[in-house]
Amino acid sequence: MESPVLSYLRSVHAELAELRDGVPYAVGPSSADLDPSDFGIALATVDGHVYEVGTTRKQFSLQSISKPLSYGFAIAELGMDAVDAHVDVEPSGDPFNEISSSPETGRPANAMINAGAIAVASLIKGSGGRTPIQRIEHTYSEFAARKLRSDGREYRAERARSDRNHGLAYLLSAAGVVEGDPTRALETYLRQCTVQVDCRDLAMIAATLASGGTNPVTGTEVLPYEAVERVLSVMMTSGMYDDAGDWATSVGLPAKSGVGGGIIAVLPGQVGLAVYSPPLDTHGNSVRGAAACRRISSDLQMHFVRSARQGRSAIRSIRTIDTEPSNIRRTEAAADVLQEQSERALVIELAGDLFFAGTETVVRELSSLGDEIDVVVIDVRDVDEVGDAGIRMINAVFQDFRDNGREILLVDPDDVLDGVDTRGITIFDSRDRAIAECEHRLLERYGGPEAMPRAVSVVDSPVLAPLTPADADALAAHMSRRHYDDGEVIRRVGQRFGGVFFILSGTISIVASHTDGTRFRLRTLGAGMTFGELALGEDDRQETTAKAEGPVELMVLTADEIEALEERDPALAVQLWRALARDAYMRVDRFSRANAARIRD
């Protein structure tokens, strides 16, 4: 199925594509290729997954989106104090090209306006045989996880109409803010502005900032966390120029726009958002880009106040059903079927918050499941909080499961997913009950009567399979038949060893007690299984209670009959104990294999 996240982005894209306001920034050779209808949205998670719709692979100039990247590069290389000596961190409230500097120090108000960006560019020097712009290109490439280059023709076109920026460079030089030749500083700044990117690149750049400066795809630390902290802070207060105040309150994401038509927005710890659309508003921001950011932030609850918690994956574990079997003892035939069909059922445990980022990892996993998956057990008992965006995404996935005939078994005793449409979804109060039902449905589909027998004669009991038919008949002659009605206690905790009970038909619940006295179902037994023999290992005392669930038919080899058998036919008694030991070993082995698989996970 298509991810609900991608479906949502498609709907936003289709709606906002109708906007016709704004005028593109037409400078340089690329102006000939400008199409006002171009519109792309890309969203990258901090684990490197990218959702993209629309025009996301068309190249355009980075422009002012380069400013926070070079600012972070300068801080990482020179340190905070050295950069602060040249550029302040105060919001200016001015347009991007305003002549804005402190009357006392000459410092530009911040690194997001042109004056501040030129000052920052003057601090980046050549090193190791590479020019300043080559070093900047290398850093930008690490942000984007692919090679990025400045376009010489675009640079020359920008320079030809940069009289105002020339003036800024010389004013800053006169104030001692720009180091070295102001023309060189301006050239570096203009070249970084004409680095060519696409919308997907911007999303990866934003995701790198969201993940604390480490590229989520390559694992490369592009900036140290301290530099990212400063960069995002200044982006929040100044990244959208004279629209920054309204942006901070209504969108609530550190962001940076560029007159090339791009916008990046960052939700720390969770996602990076990028939008490309050339038509600009009076602030120099992409009209569709700003509208998309506002809409997505609102719908997905991405405002930094609402999304203060780290966006870790909500998936704690994913296992196939064979690695976490229920406490129902299965016949060998049933166990074989469940092993063979184990890839058709998953147990997914969720934890933490289901806000956008946490839920995104869940719906991405569920959306990517192959056609071979029939049933999924989802355990939400350790989920703390669910946001509106999470509910919408979960509803979309659950509906797709319904539409395609797949089943979800939900473990949600505390109604954590209140608000989620759970029509057709069975809800359980414990994971074991859900897994047992999951196994039952697999056995119904793939097992046949041999795996799910309604009744099993005692001589056909899997436990007695090692015996010859004659020995099994001889052993059955020592047993007595018993019937129990629904709810009747067959064996009670503390009773002495009463023999071995062979279930002919019906279901038995084995109930244990917590230290506080509360009871819980330990396992469920059905036709062809046995119980009672474990009391021999517990000082001949019953450690659990066995209770009938519905009508039950049993054959019992009592303790007295076993003692008599050992005296009259010791060879048959040995065959019995060998069969019981073999059955116990197989159960322990199956349990050990499941535990080993959990440890590997």
Residue pairs with C-beta under 8 A, 6 or more apart in sequence:
1 367
1 397
1 400
1 404
2 367
3 51
3 363
3 364
3 367
4 363
4 367
4 392
4 393
4 396
4 397
5 43
5 51
5 360
5 363
5 364
5 393
6 51
6 53
7 396
8 299
8 300
8 392
8 393
9 41
9 43
9 51
9 52
9 53
9 296
10 53
12 41
12 292
12 295
12 296
12 299
13 39
13 41
13 53
13 54
13 292
16 39
16 288
16 291
16 292
16 295
17 37
17 39
17 54
17 288
19 279
19 287
19 288
19 291
20 36
20 279
21 279
21 281
21 287
22 36
22 278
22 279
22 280
22 281
22 286
22 287
22 288
23 279
23 280
24 31
24 34
24 36
24 261
24 278
24 279
24 280
25 63
25 259
25 260
25 261
25 278
25 280
25 284
26 34
27 154
27 157
27 158
27 161
28 61
28 151
28 153
28 154
28 156
28 157
28 158
28 194
29 153
29 154
29 157
30 59
30 60
30 61
30 151
30 154
34 278
35 278
36 278
36 279
38 54
38 55
38 58
38 261
38 276
38 277
38 278
39 54
39 55
39 275
39 276
39 277
39 288
40 52
40 53
40 54
40 55
40 56
40 57
40 58
40 198
40 199
40 274
40 275
40 276
40 277
41 52
41 53
41 54
41 56
41 199
41 273
41 274
41 275
41 292
41 296
42 50
42 51
42 52
42 53
42 56
42 199
42 200
42 202
42 203
42 273
42 274
42 275
43 50
43 51
43 52
43 203
43 271
43 272
43 273
43 274
43 296
44 50
44 51
44 200
44 203
44 204
44 206
44 207
44 216
44 271
44 272
44 274
45 207
45 216
45 270
45 271
45 357
45 360
45 361
46 207
46 210
46 211
46 216
46 269
46 270
46 271
46 272
46 311
46 357
47 216
47 313
47 361
48 207
48 216
48 217
49 364
50 200
50 203
50 204
50 207
52 199
52 200
52 203
54 199
55 199
55 276
56 198
56 199
56 200
56 276
57 198
57 199
57 200
58 198
58 199
58 276
59 196
59 197
59 198
60 196
60 197
60 198
60 260
60 261
60 262
60 276
60 278
61 151
61 154
61 193
61 194
61 195
61 196
61 197
61 258
61 260
62 140
62 192
62 193
62 194
62 195
62 196
62 197
62 258
62 260
62 262
63 193
63 194
63 258
63 259
63 260
63 262
64 96
64 112
64 114
64 117
64 193
64 256
64 257
64 258
64 259
64 284
65 197
65 202
65 205
65 256
65 257
65 258
65 260
65 262
65 263
65 264
66 117
66 136
66 140
66 192
66 193
66 195
66 258
67 111
67 112
67 116
67 117
67 120
67 256
68 111
68 112
68 209
68 231
68 234
68 235
68 239
68 256
69 136
69 139
69 140
69 143
69 192
69 205
70 111
70 117
70 120
70 121
70 124
70 136
70 139
70 192
71 83
71 87
71 111
71 112
71 116
71 117
71 120
71 230
71 231
71 234
72 213
72 223
72 227
72 228
72 230
72 231
73 124
73 135
73 136
73 139
73 223
74 83
74 120
74 123
74 124
75 83
75 223
75 226
75 227
75 230
75 231
76 223
76 224
76 227
77 124
78 123
80 226
80 230
82 123
83 120
83 123
85 107
86 107
86 119
86 120
86 122
86 123
86 177
86 178
86 179
87 107
87 108
87 110
87 111
87 116
87 119
87 120
87 177
88 102
88 105
88 107
88 108
88 109
88 110
88 116
89 110
89 111
89 230
89 233
89 234
89 237
90 109
90 110
90 237
91 109
91 110
91 237
91 238
91 244
91 245
92 98
92 100
92 109
92 110
92 113
92 238
93 242
93 244
93 245
94 100
94 109
94 113
94 241
94 242
95 241
95 242
95 283
95 284
96 112
96 113
96 114
96 241
96 284
97 113
97 114
97 164
97 165
97 168
98 113
98 115
99 115
99 167
99 168
99 171
100 108
100 109
100 113
100 115
101 107
101 108
101 109
101 115
101 171
101 172
101 175
101 177
102 108
102 109
105 175
105 177
106 172
106 174
106 175
106 176
106 177
107 119
107 175
107 177
108 115
108 116
108 118
108 119
108 172
108 177
109 115
109 116
109 238
110 116
110 234
110 237
110 238
111 117
111 119
111 120
111 234
111 238
112 234
112 235
112 238
112 239
112 241
112 256
113 238
113 241
114 164
114 165
114 168
114 189
115 168
115 171
115 172
117 189
118 165
118 168
118 169
118 172
118 178
118 182
118 185
118 186
118 189
119 172
119 177
119 178
119 185
121 132
121 185
121 186
121 188
121 189
121 192
122 172
122 177
122 178
122 179
122 180
122 182
122 184
122 185
122 188
123 179
124 132
124 135
124 136
124 188
125 132
126 132
126 134
126 135
127 135
130 138
132 188
133 150
133 187
133 188
133 191
133 192
136 188
136 191
136 192
136 195
137 148
137 149
137 150
137 195
139 222
140 148
140 192
140 195
140 205
141 147
141 148
142 208
142 215
142 218
142 220
142 222
143 204
143 205
143 208
143 215
143 222
144 197
144 201
144 204
144 205
145 204
145 215
145 217
145 218
146 201
148 195
148 196
148 197
148 201
149 195
149 196
150 191
150 192
150 194
150 195
150 196
151 194
151 195
151 196
154 194
154 196
155 190
155 191
155 194
158 190
158 193
158 194
159 186
159 187
159 190
162 186
162 190
165 186
165 189
165 190
166 183
166 186
169 178
169 182
169 183
169 185
169 186
170 182
172 178
172 182
172 185
173 182
173 185
178 185
179 185
193 258
197 205
197 262
198 276
199 262
199 274
199 275
199 276
200 274
201 274
202 262
202 263
202 264
202 272
202 274
202 276
203 264
203 272
203 273
203 274
204 215
204 216
204 217
204 272
205 264
205 272
205 274
206 264
206 265
206 266
206 271
206 272
206 273
206 274
207 215
207 216
207 271
207 272
208 214
208 215
208 216
208 222
208 223
208 272
209 223
209 228
209 231
209 232
209 254
209 264
209 266
209 268
209 272
210 266
210 267
210 268
210 269
210 270
210 271
210 272
211 269
212 225
212 228
212 268
212 269
213 221
213 222
213 223
213 224
213 225
213 227
213 228
214 220
214 221
214 222
215 222
223 231
231 254
232 254
232 266
232 268
233 254
235 254
235 255
235 256
235 266
236 244
236 248
236 253
236 254
236 255
236 304
237 244
237 248
238 244
239 247
239 254
239 255
239 256
239 257
240 247
240 255
240 256
240 257
240 283
240 285
240 290
241 257
241 283
241 284
241 285
242 283
243 283
243 285
243 290
247 255
247 290
250 294
251 265
251 293
251 294
251 297
251 303
252 297
252 302
252 303
252 304
252 305
252 306
253 265
253 266
253 267
253 273
253 293
253 297
253 302
253 303
253 304
254 265
254 266
254 268
254 304
255 263
255 264
255 265
255 266
255 293
256 263
256 264
257 263
257 283
257 284
257 285
257 286
257 289
257 290
259 280
259 284
260 278
261 276
261 277
261 278
261 279
261 280
261 286
261 289
262 274
262 275
262 276
262 286
262 289
263 274
263 275
263 276
263 285
263 286
263 289
263 290
263 293
264 272
264 273
264 274
265 272
265 273
265 274
265 293
265 297
266 272
266 273
267 273
267 302
267 304
267 307
267 311
267 356
267 357
268 304
269 310
269 311
269 312
269 357
270 302
270 307
270 310
270 311
270 356
270 357
271 302
271 311
271 356
271 357
271 360
273 293
273 296
273 302
275 286
275 288
275 289
275 292
275 293
276 286
276 289
277 286
277 287
277 288
277 289
277 292
278 286
279 286
279 287
279 288
280 286
280 287
281 287
281 290
296 302
297 303
299 389
300 356
300 389
301 307
301 355
301 356
301 387
301 388
301 389
302 356
306 355
306 387
307 355
307 356
307 357
309 353
309 355
311 355
311 356
311 357
311 358
312 352
312 357
312 358
313 358
313 361
313 362
314 350
314 351
314 352
314 353
314 354
314 358
314 359
314 361
314 362
314 383
315 348
315 349
315 350
315 361
315 362
315 365
316 349
316 350
316 351
316 382
317 347
317 348
317 349
317 601
318 346
318 347
318 348
318 349
318 365
318 601
319 346
319 347
319 597
319 598
319 601
320 342
320 343
320 345
320 346
320 347
321 338
321 342
321 344
321 345
321 346
321 347
321 377
321 435
321 438
321 439
321 442
322 338
322 339
322 342
322 594
322 597
323 342
323 594
323 597
323 598
323 601
324 347
324 435
324 594
324 598
325 338
325 435
325 439
325 590
325 594
326 432
326 433
326 435
326 436
326 438
326 439
326 523
326 524
327 432
327 436
327 510
327 521
327 522
327 523
327 524
328 436
328 439
328 523
328 524
328 525
328 526
329 523
329 524
329 525
329 526
329 529
329 587
330 338
330 439
331 451
331 453
331 462
331 528
331 529
332 462
332 465
332 586
333 447
333 450
333 451
333 462
334 439
334 443
334 447
334 451
334 452
335 590
336 451
337 442
337 443
337 446
337 447
337 451
338 439
338 442
338 443
340 446
341 442
341 445
341 446
343 372
343 373
344 372
344 373
344 374
344 375
344 442
344 446
345 373
345 374
345 375
345 376
345 377
345 438
345 439
345 442
346 369
346 373
346 375
346 376
346 377
347 376
347 377
347 379
347 431
347 435
347 438
348 362
348 365
348 366
348 376
348 377
348 378
348 379
349 379
349 382
350 362
350 378
350 379
350 380
350 382
350 383
351 382
351 383
351 384
352 358
352 382
352 383
352 384
353 383
353 384
353 385
353 386
353 387
354 362
354 383
354 385
354 386
354 387
354 390
354 394
355 385
355 387
355 389
355 390
356 387
356 389
356 390
358 390
359 386
359 387
359 389
359 390
359 393
359 394
360 393
362 393
362 394
362 397
363 393
363 394
363 396
363 397
366 376
366 397
366 401
367 397
367 400
369 376
373 406
374 406
374 407
374 441
374 442
374 445
375 406
375 407
375 408
375 409
375 438
375 441
375 442
376 401
376 406
376 407
376 408
376 409
377 408
377 409
377 411
377 431
377 434
377 435
377 438
378 408
378 409
378 410
378 411
379 411
379 431
379 434
380 410
380 411
380 412
380 416
380 417
381 411
381 412
381 413
381 414
381 416
381 431
383 416
383 417
386 394
386 416
386 417
386 418
386 419
386 420
391 417
391 419
391 420
394 417
394 420
395 420
395 421
398 408
398 420
398 421
398 422
398 425
399 421
401 407
401 408
402 423
402 424
407 425
407 441
408 425
409 425
409 426
409 428
409 434
409 437
409 438
410 417
410 422
410 425
410 426
410 427
410 428
410 434
411 427
411 428
411 429
411 430
411 431
411 434
412 427
412 428
413 428
413 429
413 430
426 434
426 437
428 434
428 437
430 520
430 521
432 521
433 521
436 524
440 452
443 451
443 452
444 452
453 527
453 528
454 505
454 527
455 504
455 505
455 527
455 553
456 503
456 504
456 505
456 527
456 528
457 504
458 464
458 472
458 476
458 479
458 502
458 504
458 555
459 469
459 472
459 473
459 476
460 528
461 502
461 528
461 529
461 530
462 528
462 529
462 583
463 502
463 529
463 530
463 579
463 580
463 583
464 472
464 475
464 579
465 579
466 575
466 578
466 579
466 582
467 475
467 575
467 576
467 579
471 572
471 575
474 569
474 572
475 557
475 565
475 572
475 575
475 576
476 555
478 557
478 561
478 564
478 565
479 502
479 555
479 556
479 557
479 561
480 555
480 556
480 558
480 561
481 504
481 553
481 554
481 555
481 556
482 553
482 554
482 555
482 556
483 551
483 552
483 553
483 554
484 490
484 506
484 548
484 551
484 552
484 554
485 548
485 551
486 548
486 549
486 550
486 551
487 547
487 548
488 547
488 548
488 552
489 545
489 546
489 547
489 548
490 501
490 508
490 546
490 547
490 548
490 552
490 554
491 498
491 501
491 531
491 532
491 542
491 544
491 545
491 546
492 542
492 545
493 512
493 513
493 542
493 543
493 544
493 545
494 541
494 542
495 535
495 541
495 542
496 535
496 540
496 541
496 542
496 559
497 532
497 535
497 536
497 540
497 541
497 542
497 559
498 532
498 535
498 542
498 556
498 558
498 559
499 532
499 556
499 557
499 558
499 559
499 560
499 561
499 562
500 530
500 531
500 532
500 533
500 556
500 557
500 562
500 580
501 530
501 531
501 532
501 546
501 554
501 555
501 556
502 530
502 554
502 555
502 556
502 557
503 525
503 526
503 527
503 528
503 529
503 530
503 531
503 552
503 553
503 554
504 527
504 553
504 554
504 555
505 527
505 551
505 552
505 553
506 526
506 527
506 548
506 549
506 550
506 551
506 552
506 553
507 524
507 525
507 526
507 548
507 549
507 550
507 552
508 524
508 525
508 526
508 529
508 531
508 546
508 547
508 548
508 549
508 552
509 521
509 523
509 524
509 525
509 546
509 547
509 548
509 549
510 521
510 522
510 523
510 524
510 525
510 531
510 544
510 545
510 546
511 519
511 520
511 521
511 522
511 544
511 545
511 546
511 547
512 519
512 520
512 522
512 543
512 544
512 545
513 519
513 520
514 520
519 545
522 544
524 549
525 531
530 580
530 583
531 546
532 542
532 546
532 556
533 580
533 584
534 543
535 541
535 542
535 543
557 565
557 576
562 573
562 576
565 572
565 573
565 576
566 573
